[in-house]
Amino acid sequence: MTRLSSEVLSRTSALGNLPATKSARKPRAFRSRTTGWFGHVVSPLIWFTAAFNVLLFLWVVLQSFRNGSEIFTKPFVLPRTINFDNYVSALTVGQLGSGFLNTILICVTATVTIVALAALAGQALSRTKYRAASPVTSIFVVGMGIPVQAVLVPIFVLMQTISSTMYSVFGWWDERISVYIVYVATGLPFAVFLLSGFFRSLPTEVEEAAAIDGAGPLRTFLSVMLPMARPGIITAFILTLLGLWNETLIALVFITDTDKYTLPVSLLGLYGTMQYTSNWGGLFAGVVIVTLPILIVYLVLGRRIVEGMTLGAGK
Protein backbone atom coordinates (compact mmCIF):
# COMPACT_ATOMS: atom_id res chain seq x y z
CA MET A 1 0.00 0.00 0.00
CA THR A 2 1.35 3.43 -0.90
CA ARG A 3 2.18 6.26 1.49
CA LEU A 4 -0.88 8.23 0.40
CA SER A 5 -3.25 5.35 1.08
CA SER A 6 -1.63 4.73 4.47
CA GLU A 7 -2.08 8.36 5.51
CA VAL A 8 -5.67 8.43 4.30
CA LEU A 9 -6.59 5.19 5.99
CA SER A 10 -4.99 6.31 9.26
CA ARG A 11 -7.14 9.44 9.25
CA THR A 12 -10.33 7.48 8.75
CA SER A 13 -9.51 4.47 10.96
CA ALA A 14 -11.49 6.03 13.79
CA LEU A 15 -14.68 5.43 11.79
CA GLY A 16 -14.42 1.69 12.31
CA ASN A 17 -14.35 2.11 16.11
CA LEU A 18 -17.83 3.60 16.33
CA PRO A 19 -20.29 1.47 18.35
CA ALA A 20 -23.03 -0.33 16.53
CA THR A 21 -26.45 1.29 16.61
CA LYS A 22 -29.41 -0.33 18.27
CA SER A 23 -31.19 -0.71 14.94
CA ALA A 24 -28.36 -2.88 13.62
CA ARG A 25 -28.64 -5.29 16.55
CA LYS A 26 -31.03 -8.18 16.23
CA PRO A 27 -33.15 -9.30 19.17
CA ARG A 28 -31.71 -12.18 21.15
CA ALA A 29 -34.85 -14.30 20.73
CA PHE A 30 -34.78 -13.85 16.95
CA ARG A 31 -31.12 -14.88 16.81
CA SER A 32 -31.70 -17.98 18.90
CA ARG A 33 -34.69 -19.13 16.84
CA THR A 34 -32.80 -18.58 13.60
CA THR A 35 -29.72 -20.38 14.88
CA GLY A 36 -31.74 -23.31 16.16
CA TRP A 37 -33.71 -23.76 12.94
CA PHE A 38 -30.58 -23.41 10.85
CA GLY A 39 -28.57 -25.77 13.00
CA HIS A 40 -31.18 -28.54 12.97
CA VAL A 41 -32.37 -28.42 9.35
CA VAL A 42 -30.23 -26.41 6.97
CA SER A 43 -26.78 -27.05 8.41
CA PRO A 44 -26.96 -30.89 8.20
CA LEU A 45 -28.29 -30.60 4.66
CA ILE A 46 -25.36 -28.39 3.65
CA TRP A 47 -22.85 -30.76 5.24
CA PHE A 48 -24.47 -33.75 3.53
CA THR A 49 -24.33 -32.04 0.12
CA ALA A 50 -20.71 -31.00 0.62
CA ALA A 51 -19.69 -34.51 1.74
CA PHE A 52 -21.49 -36.07 -1.22
CA ASN A 53 -19.70 -33.82 -3.71
CA VAL A 54 -16.30 -34.44 -2.10
CA LEU A 55 -16.81 -38.21 -2.12
CA LEU A 56 -18.02 -38.07 -5.72
CA PHE A 57 -14.89 -36.18 -6.80
CA LEU A 58 -12.67 -38.62 -4.91
CA TRP A 59 -14.44 -41.49 -6.68
CA VAL A 60 -13.74 -39.85 -10.05
CA VAL A 61 -10.06 -39.50 -9.10
CA LEU A 62 -10.04 -43.17 -8.11
CA GLN A 63 -11.48 -44.26 -11.45
CA SER A 64 -8.91 -42.20 -13.35
CA PHE A 65 -6.23 -44.74 -12.35
CA ARG A 66 -8.15 -47.80 -13.61
CA ASN A 67 -8.57 -49.43 -16.98
CA GLY A 68 -11.90 -49.79 -18.73
CA SER A 69 -12.85 -53.20 -17.32
CA GLU A 70 -12.00 -52.47 -13.67
CA ILE A 71 -14.24 -49.40 -13.66
CA PHE A 72 -17.32 -51.60 -14.11
CA THR A 73 -16.14 -54.70 -12.21
CA LYS A 74 -14.42 -53.06 -9.21
CA PRO A 75 -15.78 -49.51 -9.00
CA PHE A 76 -15.28 -49.11 -5.22
CA VAL A 77 -12.01 -51.00 -4.72
CA LEU A 78 -8.72 -49.14 -4.35
CA PRO A 79 -6.41 -49.63 -7.34
CA ARG A 80 -3.41 -51.88 -6.72
CA THR A 81 -0.99 -49.57 -8.52
CA ILE A 82 -0.92 -45.89 -9.38
CA ASN A 83 -0.77 -45.72 -13.18
CA PHE A 84 -0.70 -42.39 -14.98
CA ASP A 85 -1.25 -43.85 -18.47
CA ASN A 86 -4.81 -42.52 -18.50
CA TYR A 87 -3.57 -38.99 -17.86
CA VAL A 88 -0.98 -39.30 -20.61
CA SER A 89 -3.67 -40.56 -22.96
CA ALA A 90 -5.99 -37.70 -22.06
CA LEU A 91 -3.28 -35.09 -22.60
CA THR A 92 -2.14 -36.53 -25.93
CA VAL A 93 -5.10 -38.26 -27.58
CA GLY A 94 -7.67 -35.86 -26.17
CA GLN A 95 -5.38 -32.84 -26.72
CA LEU A 96 -6.08 -31.61 -23.21
CA GLY A 97 -2.53 -30.28 -23.02
CA SER A 98 -3.10 -27.69 -25.73
CA GLY A 99 -6.62 -27.13 -24.40
CA PHE A 100 -5.19 -26.32 -20.97
CA LEU A 101 -2.84 -23.70 -22.43
CA ASN A 102 -5.62 -22.19 -24.55
CA THR A 103 -7.93 -22.01 -21.55
CA ILE A 104 -5.32 -20.23 -19.44
CA LEU A 105 -4.54 -17.84 -22.29
CA ILE A 106 -8.15 -16.94 -23.03
CA CYS A 107 -9.76 -17.11 -19.60
CA VAL A 108 -7.04 -15.37 -17.61
CA THR A 109 -6.62 -12.51 -20.09
CA ALA A 110 -10.40 -12.10 -20.38
CA THR A 111 -10.82 -12.17 -16.59
CA VAL A 112 -8.10 -9.55 -16.05
CA THR A 113 -9.70 -7.33 -18.68
CA ILE A 114 -13.18 -7.74 -17.19
CA VAL A 115 -12.05 -6.95 -13.64
CA ALA A 116 -10.00 -3.94 -14.75
CA LEU A 117 -12.90 -2.44 -16.71
CA ALA A 118 -15.41 -3.33 -14.01
CA ALA A 119 -13.31 -1.66 -11.33
CA LEU A 120 -13.19 1.58 -13.30
CA ALA A 121 -16.90 1.42 -14.11
CA GLY A 122 -17.83 0.47 -10.54
CA GLN A 123 -15.91 3.41 -9.09
CA ALA A 124 -17.46 5.81 -11.59
CA LEU A 125 -21.03 4.55 -11.17
CA SER A 126 -20.86 4.49 -7.38
CA ARG A 127 -19.48 8.00 -6.98
CA THR A 128 -20.98 9.98 -9.86
CA LYS A 129 -23.77 12.46 -9.12
CA TYR A 130 -25.28 12.37 -12.61
CA ARG A 131 -28.76 10.94 -13.03
CA ALA A 132 -27.55 8.69 -15.84
CA ALA A 133 -25.60 6.55 -13.37
CA SER A 134 -28.66 4.65 -12.17
CA PRO A 135 -29.97 3.78 -15.67
CA VAL A 136 -26.49 2.66 -16.75
CA THR A 137 -26.26 0.39 -13.71
CA SER A 138 -29.71 -0.97 -14.55
CA ILE A 139 -28.51 -1.76 -18.08
CA PHE A 140 -25.71 -3.90 -16.65
CA VAL A 141 -28.21 -5.65 -14.38
CA VAL A 142 -30.44 -6.40 -17.36
CA GLY A 143 -27.40 -7.73 -19.21
CA MET A 144 -26.91 -10.27 -16.44
CA GLY A 145 -30.38 -11.69 -17.08
CA ILE A 146 -29.98 -12.20 -20.84
CA PRO A 147 -28.87 -15.78 -21.59
CA VAL A 148 -26.05 -16.18 -24.08
CA GLN A 149 -28.08 -18.72 -26.05
CA ALA A 150 -30.67 -16.03 -26.88
CA VAL A 151 -28.12 -13.72 -28.54
CA LEU A 152 -25.62 -16.29 -29.79
CA VAL A 153 -26.67 -16.05 -33.45
CA PRO A 154 -26.34 -12.24 -33.74
CA ILE A 155 -23.05 -12.39 -31.83
CA PHE A 156 -21.79 -15.04 -34.24
CA VAL A 157 -22.76 -12.94 -37.25
CA LEU A 158 -21.08 -9.88 -35.73
CA MET A 159 -17.84 -11.73 -34.97
CA GLN A 160 -17.81 -13.27 -38.45
CA THR A 161 -18.04 -9.76 -39.89
CA ILE A 162 -15.18 -8.59 -37.67
CA SER A 163 -13.00 -11.56 -38.55
CA SER A 164 -13.68 -11.13 -42.28
CA THR A 165 -12.76 -7.46 -42.04
CA MET A 166 -9.54 -8.24 -40.21
CA TYR A 167 -8.65 -10.90 -42.76
CA SER A 168 -9.20 -8.48 -45.63
CA VAL A 169 -7.23 -5.66 -43.96
CA PHE A 170 -4.39 -7.46 -42.15
CA GLY A 171 -4.61 -10.96 -43.61
CA TRP A 172 -4.77 -12.60 -40.18
CA TRP A 173 -7.25 -13.33 -37.42
CA ASP A 174 -7.30 -15.81 -34.57
CA GLU A 175 -10.52 -17.50 -33.46
CA ARG A 176 -9.38 -17.25 -29.84
CA ILE A 177 -9.57 -13.46 -30.13
CA SER A 178 -13.24 -13.76 -31.02
CA VAL A 179 -13.83 -15.93 -27.95
CA TYR A 180 -11.90 -13.43 -25.82
CA ILE A 181 -14.07 -10.53 -27.02
CA VAL A 182 -17.29 -12.45 -26.39
CA TYR A 183 -16.09 -13.52 -22.95
CA VAL A 184 -15.35 -9.92 -22.00
CA ALA A 185 -18.73 -8.72 -23.30
CA THR A 186 -20.72 -11.43 -21.51
CA GLY A 187 -18.76 -11.35 -18.24
CA LEU A 188 -18.65 -7.59 -17.78
CA PRO A 189 -22.25 -7.02 -16.50
CA PHE A 190 -21.87 -9.24 -13.45
CA ALA A 191 -18.46 -7.83 -12.54
CA VAL A 192 -19.68 -4.23 -12.87
CA PHE A 193 -22.76 -4.99 -10.76
CA LEU A 194 -20.64 -6.64 -8.07
CA LEU A 195 -17.89 -4.03 -7.90
CA SER A 196 -20.21 -1.02 -8.12
CA GLY A 197 -21.97 -2.26 -5.00
CA PHE A 198 -18.65 -2.88 -3.30
CA PHE A 199 -17.26 0.57 -4.12
CA ARG A 200 -20.54 2.09 -2.92
CA SER A 201 -19.98 0.48 0.49
CA LEU A 202 -16.58 2.17 0.91
CA PRO A 203 -16.56 5.40 2.95
CA THR A 204 -16.46 8.63 0.98
CA GLU A 205 -14.40 10.27 3.74
CA VAL A 206 -11.35 8.42 2.45
CA GLU A 207 -11.60 10.07 -0.95
CA GLU A 208 -12.18 13.46 0.67
CA ALA A 209 -9.05 13.02 2.78
CA ALA A 210 -7.06 12.06 -0.31
CA ALA A 211 -8.34 15.15 -2.13
CA ILE A 212 -7.25 17.32 0.81
CA ASP A 213 -3.77 15.82 0.49
CA GLY A 214 -3.71 16.93 -3.14
CA ALA A 215 -4.35 13.60 -4.86
CA GLY A 216 -6.18 13.66 -8.16
CA PRO A 217 -9.02 11.30 -9.10
CA LEU A 218 -6.73 8.82 -10.87
CA ARG A 219 -4.20 8.69 -8.05
CA THR A 220 -6.97 8.38 -5.48
CA PHE A 221 -8.42 5.45 -7.37
CA LEU A 222 -5.09 3.65 -7.85
CA SER A 223 -3.49 4.38 -4.48
CA VAL A 224 -6.45 4.47 -2.12
CA MET A 225 -9.60 2.89 -3.52
CA LEU A 226 -8.05 -0.17 -5.17
CA PRO A 227 -6.23 -1.33 -1.99
CA MET A 228 -9.44 -0.90 -0.01
CA ALA A 229 -11.46 -2.75 -2.66
CA ARG A 230 -9.05 -5.68 -2.83
CA PRO A 231 -11.51 -8.22 -1.32
CA GLY A 232 -14.19 -7.27 -3.83
CA ILE A 233 -11.74 -7.34 -6.75
CA ILE A 234 -10.47 -10.78 -5.74
CA THR A 235 -14.06 -12.00 -5.43
CA ALA A 236 -14.96 -10.68 -8.89
CA PHE A 237 -11.79 -12.22 -10.33
CA ILE A 238 -12.45 -15.68 -8.90
CA LEU A 239 -16.14 -15.80 -9.78
CA THR A 240 -15.49 -14.56 -13.31
CA LEU A 241 -12.66 -17.04 -13.80
CA LEU A 242 -14.85 -19.89 -12.54
CA GLY A 243 -17.56 -19.01 -15.04
CA LEU A 244 -15.20 -18.68 -18.00
CA TRP A 245 -13.20 -21.79 -17.13
CA ASN A 246 -16.30 -23.99 -17.35
CA GLU A 247 -17.78 -22.28 -20.42
CA THR A 248 -18.29 -24.59 -23.41
CA LEU A 249 -20.93 -23.24 -25.80
CA ILE A 250 -19.17 -20.07 -26.97
CA ALA A 251 -15.83 -21.80 -27.49
CA LEU A 252 -17.53 -24.67 -29.31
CA VAL A 253 -19.32 -22.30 -31.71
CA PHE A 254 -16.47 -19.91 -32.48
CA ILE A 255 -13.43 -22.22 -32.50
CA THR A 256 -13.14 -24.72 -35.35
CA ASP A 257 -9.45 -25.58 -35.15
CA THR A 258 -8.81 -28.48 -32.75
CA ASP A 259 -5.42 -27.05 -31.74
CA LYS A 260 -7.20 -23.96 -30.37
CA TYR A 261 -9.88 -25.76 -28.34
CA THR A 262 -10.34 -24.85 -24.69
CA LEU A 263 -10.41 -27.48 -21.95
CA PRO A 264 -14.22 -28.05 -21.86
CA VAL A 265 -14.36 -28.41 -25.65
CA SER A 266 -11.34 -30.73 -25.63
CA LEU A 267 -13.03 -32.81 -22.92
CA LEU A 268 -16.14 -33.02 -25.08
CA GLY A 269 -14.02 -34.30 -27.97
CA LEU A 270 -12.30 -36.72 -25.60
CA TYR A 271 -15.68 -38.14 -24.64
CA GLY A 272 -16.47 -38.79 -28.29
CA THR A 273 -13.16 -40.58 -28.72
CA MET A 274 -13.17 -42.62 -25.53
CA GLN A 275 -16.67 -44.02 -25.98
CA TYR A 276 -15.47 -45.83 -29.10
CA THR A 277 -12.19 -47.05 -27.58
CA SER A 278 -13.83 -47.91 -24.21
CA ASN A 279 -10.99 -46.15 -22.39
CA TRP A 280 -13.22 -44.76 -19.67
CA GLY A 281 -10.24 -44.31 -17.38
CA GLY A 282 -8.85 -41.73 -19.79
CA LEU A 283 -12.18 -39.89 -19.73
CA PHE A 284 -12.15 -39.78 -15.92
CA ALA A 285 -8.57 -38.52 -16.06
CA GLY A 286 -9.72 -35.75 -18.39
CA VAL A 287 -12.44 -34.76 -15.94
CA VAL A 288 -9.83 -34.52 -13.18
CA ILE A 289 -7.55 -32.40 -15.36
CA VAL A 290 -10.37 -29.97 -16.12
CA THR A 291 -11.70 -29.79 -12.56
CA LEU A 292 -8.59 -29.89 -10.37
CA PRO A 293 -6.95 -26.51 -11.25
CA ILE A 294 -10.05 -24.42 -10.61
CA LEU A 295 -10.79 -26.46 -7.47
CA ILE A 296 -7.33 -25.65 -6.11
CA VAL A 297 -7.86 -21.96 -6.85
CA TYR A 298 -11.17 -22.02 -5.02
CA LEU A 299 -9.71 -23.82 -2.00
CA VAL A 300 -6.85 -21.34 -1.75
CA LEU A 301 -8.91 -18.18 -2.29
CA GLY A 302 -12.37 -19.33 -1.20
CA ARG A 303 -12.24 -17.31 2.00
CA ARG A 304 -11.63 -14.19 -0.07
CA ILE A 305 -14.91 -14.78 -1.90
CA VAL A 306 -16.90 -14.84 1.33
CA GLU A 307 -15.04 -11.81 2.63
CA GLY A 308 -15.64 -9.82 -0.53
CA MET A 309 -19.34 -10.72 -0.72
CA THR A 310 -19.99 -9.82 2.92
CA LEU A 311 -18.04 -6.56 2.84
CA GLY A 312 -19.75 -5.56 -0.39
CA ALA A 313 -23.17 -5.91 1.22
CA GLY A 314 -22.51 -3.10 3.66
CA LYS A 315 -24.76 -0.60 1.84
C-alpha positions in Angstrom: 0.0 0.0 0.0 1.4 3.4 -0.9 2.2 6.3 1.5 -0.9 8.2 0.4 -3.3 5.4 1.1 -1.6 4.7 4.5 -2.1 8.4 5.5 -5.7 8.4 4.3 -6.6 5.2 6.0 -5.0 6.3 9.3 -7.1 9.4 9.3 -10.3 7.5 8.7 -9.5 4.5 11.0 -11.5 6.0 13.8 -14.7 5.4 11.8 -14.4 1.7 12.3 -14.3 2.1 16.1 -17.8 3.6 16.3 -20.3 1.5 18.3 -23.0 -0.3 16.5 -26.4 1.3 16.6 -29.4 -0.3 18.3 -31.2 -0.7 14.9 -28.4 -2.9 13.6 -28.6 -5.3 16.6 -31.0 -8.2 16.2 -33.2 -9.3 19.2 -31.7 -12.2 21.2 -34.8 -14.3 20.7 -34.8 -13.9 17.0 -31.1 -14.9 16.8 -31.7 -18.0 18.9 -34.7 -19.1 16.8 -32.8 -18.6 13.6 -29.7 -20.4 14.9 -31.7 -23.3 16.2 -33.7 -23.8 12.9 -30.6 -23.4 10.9 -28.6 -25.8 13.0 -31.2 -28.5 13.0 -32.4 -28.4 9.3 -30.2 -26.4 7.0 -26.8 -27.0 8.4 -27.0 -30.9 8.2 -28.3 -30.6 4.7 -25.4 -28.4 3.6 -22.9 -30.8 5.2 -24.5 -33.8 3.5 -24.3 -32.0 0.1 -20.7 -31.0 0.6 -19.7 -34.5 1.7 -21.5 -36.1 -1.2 -19.7 -33.8 -3.7 -16.3 -34.4 -2.1 -16.8 -38.2 -2.1 -18.0 -38.1 -5.7 -14.9 -36.2 -6.8 -12.7 -38.6 -4.9 -14.4 -41.5 -6.7 -13.7 -39.9 -10.0 -10.1 -39.5 -9.1 -10.0 -43.2 -8.1 -11.5 -44.3 -11.5 -8.9 -42.2 -13.4 -6.2 -44.7 -12.4 -8.2 -47.8 -13.6 -8.6 -49.4 -17.0 -11.9 -49.8 -18.7 -12.9 -53.2 -17.3 -12.0 -52.5 -13.7 -14.2 -49.4 -13.7 -17.3 -51.6 -14.1 -16.1 -54.7 -12.2 -14.4 -53.1 -9.2 -15.8 -49.5 -9.0 -15.3 -49.1 -5.2 -12.0 -51.0 -4.7 -8.7 -49.1 -4.3 -6.4 -49.6 -7.3 -3.4 -51.9 -6.7 -1.0 -49.6 -8.5 -0.9 -45.9 -9.4 -0.8 -45.7 -13.2 -0.7 -42.4 -15.0 -1.3 -43.9 -18.5 -4.8 -42.5 -18.5 -3.6 -39.0 -17.9 -1.0 -39.3 -20.6 -3.7 -40.6 -23.0 -6.0 -37.7 -22.1 -3.3 -35.1 -22.6 -2.1 -36.5 -25.9 -5.1 -38.3 -27.6 -7.7 -35.9 -26.2 -5.4 -32.8 -26.7 -6.1 -31.6 -23.2 -2.5 -30.3 -23.0 -3.1 -27.7 -25.7 -6.6 -27.1 -24.4 -5.2 -26.3 -21.0 -2.8 -23.7 -22.4 -5.6 -22.2 -24.6 -7.9 -22.0 -21.5 -5.3 -20.2 -19.4 -4.5 -17.8 -22.3 -8.2 -16.9 -23.0 -9.8 -17.1 -19.6 -7.0 -15.4 -17.6 -6.6 -12.5 -20.1 -10.4 -12.1 -20.4 -10.8 -12.2 -16.6 -8.1 -9.6 -16.0 -9.7 -7.3 -18.7 -13.2 -7.7 -17.2 -12.0 -7.0 -13.6 -10.0 -3.9 -14.8 -12.9 -2.4 -16.7 -15.4 -3.3 -14.0 -13.3 -1.7 -11.3 -13.2 1.6 -13.3 -16.9 1.4 -14.1 -17.8 0.5 -10.5 -15.9 3.4 -9.1 -17.5 5.8 -11.6 -21.0 4.5 -11.2 -20.9 4.5 -7.4 -19.5 8.0 -7.0 -21.0 10.0 -9.9 -23.8 12.5 -9.1 -25.3 12.4 -12.6 -28.8 10.9 -13.0 -27.6 8.7 -15.8 -25.6 6.5 -13.4 -28.7 4.7 -12.2 -30.0 3.8 -15.7 -26.5 2.7 -16.7 -26.3 0.4 -13.7 -29.7 -1.0 -14.6 -28.5 -1.8 -18.1 -25.7 -3.9 -16.7 -28.2 -5.7 -14.4 -30.4 -6.4 -17.4 -27.4 -7.7 -19.2 -26.9 -10.3 -16.4 -30.4 -11.7 -17.1 -30.0 -12.2 -20.8 -28.9 -15.8 -21.6 -26.1 -16.2 -24.1 -28.1 -18.7 -26.1 -30.7 -16.0 -26.9 -28.1 -13.7 -28.5 -25.6 -16.3 -29.8 -26.7 -16.1 -33.5 -26.3 -12.2 -33.7 -23.0 -12.4 -31.8 -21.8 -15.0 -34.2 -22.8 -12.9 -37.2 -21.1 -9.9 -35.7 -17.8 -11.7 -35.0 -17.8 -13.3 -38.5 -18.0 -9.8 -39.9 -15.2 -8.6 -37.7 -13.0 -11.6 -38.5 -13.7 -11.1 -42.3 -12.8 -7.5 -42.0 -9.5 -8.2 -40.2 -8.7 -10.9 -42.8 -9.2 -8.5 -45.6 -7.2 -5.7 -44.0 -4.4 -7.5 -42.1 -4.6 -11.0 -43.6 -4.8 -12.6 -40.2 -7.2 -13.3 -37.4 -7.3 -15.8 -34.6 -10.5 -17.5 -33.5 -9.4 -17.2 -29.8 -9.6 -13.5 -30.1 -13.2 -13.8 -31.0 -13.8 -15.9 -28.0 -11.9 -13.4 -25.8 -14.1 -10.5 -27.0 -17.3 -12.5 -26.4 -16.1 -13.5 -22.9 -15.4 -9.9 -22.0 -18.7 -8.7 -23.3 -20.7 -11.4 -21.5 -18.8 -11.3 -18.2 -18.6 -7.6 -17.8 -22.3 -7.0 -16.5 -21.9 -9.2 -13.4 -18.5 -7.8 -12.5 -19.7 -4.2 -12.9 -22.8 -5.0 -10.8 -20.6 -6.6 -8.1 -17.9 -4.0 -7.9 -20.2 -1.0 -8.1 -22.0 -2.3 -5.0 -18.7 -2.9 -3.3 -17.3 0.6 -4.1 -20.5 2.1 -2.9 -20.0 0.5 0.5 -16.6 2.2 0.9 -16.6 5.4 3.0 -16.5 8.6 1.0 -14.4 10.3 3.7 -11.4 8.4 2.5 -11.6 10.1 -0.9 -12.2 13.5 0.7 -9.1 13.0 2.8 -7.1 12.1 -0.3 -8.3 15.2 -2.1 -7.3 17.3 0.8 -3.8 15.8 0.5 -3.7 16.9 -3.1 -4.3 13.6 -4.9 -6.2 13.7 -8.2 -9.0 11.3 -9.1 -6.7 8.8 -10.9 -4.2 8.7 -8.0 -7.0 8.4 -5.5 -8.4 5.4 -7.4 -5.1 3.6 -7.9 -3.5 4.4 -4.5 -6.4 4.5 -2.1 -9.6 2.9 -3.5 -8.0 -0.2 -5.2 -6.2 -1.3 -2.0 -9.4 -0.9 0.0 -11.5 -2.7 -2.7 -9.0 -5.7 -2.8 -11.5 -8.2 -1.3 -14.2 -7.3 -3.8 -11.7 -7.3 -6.7 -10.5 -10.8 -5.7 -14.1 -12.0 -5.4 -15.0 -10.7 -8.9 -11.8 -12.2 -10.3 -12.4 -15.7 -8.9 -16.1 -15.8 -9.8 -15.5 -14.6 -13.3 -12.7 -17.0 -13.8 -14.8 -19.9 -12.5 -17.6 -19.0 -15.0 -15.2 -18.7 -18.0 -13.2 -21.8 -17.1 -16.3 -24.0 -17.4 -17.8 -22.3 -20.4 -18.3 -24.6 -23.4 -20.9 -23.2 -25.8 -19.2 -20.1 -27.0 -15.8 -21.8 -27.5 -17.5 -24.7 -29.3 -19.3 -22.3 -31.7 -16.5 -19.9 -32.5 -13.4 -22.2 -32.5 -13.1 -24.7 -35.3 -9.4 -25.6 -35.1 -8.8 -28.5 -32.7 -5.4 -27.1 -31.7 -7.2 -24.0 -30.4 -9.9 -25.8 -28.3 -10.3 -24.8 -24.7 -10.4 -27.5 -22.0 -14.2 -28.0 -21.9 -14.4 -28.4 -25.7 -11.3 -30.7 -25.6 -13.0 -32.8 -22.9 -16.1 -33.0 -25.1 -14.0 -34.3 -28.0 -12.3 -36.7 -25.6 -15.7 -38.1 -24.6 -16.5 -38.8 -28.3 -13.2 -40.6 -28.7 -13.2 -42.6 -25.5 -16.7 -44.0 -26.0 -15.5 -45.8 -29.1 -12.2 -47.1 -27.6 -13.8 -47.9 -24.2 -11.0 -46.2 -22.4 -13.2 -44.8 -19.7 -10.2 -44.3 -17.4 -8.9 -41.7 -19.8 -12.2 -39.9 -19.7 -12.1 -39.8 -15.9 -8.6 -38.5 -16.1 -9.7 -35.7 -18.4 -12.4 -34.8 -15.9 -9.8 -34.5 -13.2 -7.5 -32.4 -15.4 -10.4 -30.0 -16.1 -11.7 -29.8 -12.6 -8.6 -29.9 -10.4 -7.0 -26.5 -11.3 -10.0 -24.4 -10.6 -10.8 -26.5 -7.5 -7.3 -25.6 -6.1 -7.9 -22.0 -6.9 -11.2 -22.0 -5.0 -9.7 -23.8 -2.0 -6.8 -21.3 -1.7 -8.9 -18.2 -2.3 -12.4 -19.3 -1.2 -12.2 -17.3 2.0 -11.6 -14.2 -0.1 -14.9 -14.8 -1.9 -16.9 -14.8 1.3 -15.0 -11.8 2.6 -15.6 -9.8 -0.5 -19.3 -10.7 -0.7 -20.0 -9.8 2.9 -18.0 -6.6 2.8 -19.7 -5.6 -0.4 -23.2 -5.9 1.2 -22.5 -3.1 3.7 -24.8 -0.6 1.8 
